[in-house]
């Protein structure tokens, strides 16, 4: 089911499959309710409060107007960017990563769950679906589409290990001396195992600034949001030149 299309108006008493989606978006807008798929009095109250906060008549009914307001952050993240003259693929990767970051994508309803996770993971969600690589590849695909570049520099994957293997095959697996904005980083656990990835948005001699999905304050792969971080170059950090 498309998370950006409302199948029918929803109101108190409904238990339609999209009720849970409405509850997820209410939570993402800080109108916190349970995400049980049951449109009860708490969900109705949250809908009314959201409507009032957004200049909509507080009916408690989710119609197309209310739904469009709820999903506006995702639609904003998906907007096409008009590239400046001479923009490289890396420039566009950074631009799309910043566009997503501005909308504060994050999990809701449990680990690796919610509409943002499903967007980056092609509809998948749940504990097994760590989504850092999904976020990176989604931004990369947006950038390639904008530049009408049919072939991606790496094969998209939800697996950090697969991204590393693809980069090695295409001879773009590098150390920090060869990167530029738009490159990807990989956190290495062993010589054959990478556990986290993100997008490099700026570089200097000792550090790089990144935008990463599925991260937290410790910079791990099992976080809950897209955020910006600063990382020092270490022996456990590898890169993919884009």
GUPASE-359169 format. One record per residue (C-alpha): x, y, z; residue in one letter. Coordinates in steps of 0.001 Angstrom, whole numbers, padded with zeros to 6 digits, always signed. Layout:
N
XYZA
...
***
This chain:
242
+000000+000000+000000X
+001342+003455-000937X
+001993+005411+002261X
+001454+008706+000413X
-002055+007986-000873X
-005161+008022+001326X
-007459+005207+000220X
-010552+006593+001970X
-011505+009102+004647X
-010893+007744+008139X
-012839+008490+011304X
-013514+007227+014805X
-014511+003559+014824X
-012498+002661+011719X
-009980-000170+011792X
-008832+000160+008189X
-005215-000735+007480X
-004311+002923+007009X
-005393+003874+010535X
-001993+002708+011784X
-000318+004897+009142X
-002301+007907+010381X
-001271+007116+013953X
+002378+006860+012898X
+002274+010273+011239X
+000496+011804+014216X
+003340+010555+016421X
+005910+011952+013994X
+004154+015320+014382X
+004387+014934+018187X
+000700+014098+018631X
+001563+010898+020480X
-000950+008033+020286X
-000781+004256+020174X
-000111+002721+016756X
-002575-000148+017097X
-004674+000478+013972X
-007794+001282+016016X
-009264+004758+015419X
-010512+005343+018947X
-011095+008464+021058X
-007380+009135+021611X
-006670+009064+017875X
-009682+011288+017198X
-008437+013803+019797X
-004938+013746+018292X
-006359+014313+014793X
-008390+017282+016030X
-005354+018777+017759X
-003253+018313+014625X
-005956+019885+012486X
-006254+022883+014807X
-002483+023368+014770X
-002473+023381+010970X
-005402+025670+010229X
-007814+022866+009353X
-011353+022532+010702X
-011092+020214+013719X
-013505+017516+012570X
-011473+014552+013790X
-011903+013018+010325X
-008821+012353+008220X
-009672+013519+004704X
-007298+014284+001839X
-006531+017780+003135X
-005556+016509+006590X
-003650+013588+005115X
-001608+015861+002833X
-000592+017918+005869X
+000395+014767+007751X
+002617+013412+004973X
+003979+016813+003862X
+007474+016116+005299X
+007911+013026+003145X
+006622+014777+000034X
+009130+017557+000727X
+011967+015030+000990X
+010925+013523-002349X
+010866+016802-004290X
+013115+016951-007329X
+016107+019254-006979X
+017086+021436-009927X
+020864+021071-010172X
+023093+024085-010578X
+025184+024221-013731X
+028117+021848-013480X
+026740+019914-010510X
+028365+016530-010008X
+026677+013364-008818X
+028297+013886-005416X
+026863+017405-005215X
+023366+016039-005812X
+023812+013210-003299X
+024660+015820-000656X
+021746+018041-001702X
+019245+015196-001403X
+020705+014046+001917X
+020283+017581+003272X
+016737+017709+001921X
+015862+014527+003805X
+017642+015664+006972X
+015554+018846+007025X
+012386+016731+007389X
+013797+014801+010394X
+013120+011215+009250X
+012922+008835+012190X
+011446+005580+013375X
+008042+005276+014994X
+006209+002289+016439X
+009276+000209+017262X
+012781-000617+016085X
+013272-000048+012354X
+009590+000757+011849X
+007449+003512+010434X
+006795+005262+007112X
+010326+006626+006745X
+011863+003188+007208X
+009433+001700+004684X
+010369+004443+002211X
+014083+003705+002431X
+013665-000078+002642X
+011225-000607-000235X
+008294-001361+002071X
+010215-003510+004554X
+010400-002779+008273X
+011071-004462+011606X
+014061-005533+013673X
+016030-007283+010868X
+015823-004220+008604X
+018602-001868+009735X
+018101+001007+007311X
+021364+002983+007101X
+022269+001486+003702X
+018697+001931+002492X
+018880+005651+003266X
+022222+006052+001474X
+021046+004207-001630X
+017750+006102-001739X
+019581+009458-001848X
+022025+008093-004429X
+019173+006929-006665X
+017443+010314-006370X
+020666+012043-007441X
+021226+009697-010388X
+017642+010172-011559X
+017999+013964-011420X
+021119+013815-013607X
+019508+011185-015859X
+022387+008867-015006X
+021174+005374-015804X
+024063+003461-014226X
+024752+003861-010517X
+028383+003846-009336X
+027559+000954-006982X
+024848-001671-006937X
+022157-000525-004469X
+021702-002795-001467X
+020361-002808+002079X
+023634-004494+003124X
+026780-002547+004028X
+028840-005605+003078X
+027294-005629-000404X
+028031-001919-000854X
+031674-002535+000061X
+031906-005471-002348X
+030355-003451-005176X
+032720-000529-004541X
+035734-002837-004573X
+034571-004406-007827X
+034143-000959-009403X
+037488+000248-007989X
+035980+003104-005985X
+036689+001658-002516X
+039166+004194-001106X
+040684+005750+002017X
+039913+009236+003283X
+042577+010897+001133X
+040525+010211-002001X
+037071+011340-000882X
+034995+014409-001586X
+031466+015502-000619X
+028944+012939-001791X
+031209+009985-001036X
+029978+007272+001318X
+031640+006033+004486X
+031544+002505+005875X
+032256+001496+009468X
+034365-001677+009378X
+034102-004333+012086X
+036360-006883+010391X
+038053-007172+007005X
+034849-008668+005591X
+032153-007065+007737X
+030885-003473+007648X
+028166-002421+010071X
+027111+001144+009234X
+027161+003632+006375X
+026309+007230+005603X
+026944+010150+003266X
+029951+012465+003533X
+028852+016091+003112X
+032141+017903+003835X
+035774+016974+004444X
+038892+018402+006050X
+042303+016998+006935X
+041213+015134+010079X
+037442+014762+009975X
+034405+014542+007768X
+030871+015722+008384X
+028184+013190+007513X
+024448+012648+007178X
+023428+009173+008324X
+020256+007159+008704X
+019429+004675+011464X
+021938+006292+013807X
+022029+007555+017392X
+024252+009574+019725X
+026891+006835+019578X
+026866+006745+015772X
+025791+003109+015593X
+023637+001340+013000X
+020851+000701+015497X
+019695+004240+016108X
+016366+005762+015239X
+016760+008792+012953X
+018575+010631+010186X
+021057+013085+011653X
+024259+014990+010955X
+027489+013902+012631X
+031198+014681+012600X
+033514+011680+012308X
+037276+011531+012730X
+039210+009417+010265X
+040099+006123+011916X
+041562+002819+010822X
+038030+001390+010981X
+036509+003848+008509X
+036450+003023+004789X
+035012+005075+001935X
+033282+004757-001413X
+034151+007546-003838X
+031081+008861-005669X
***
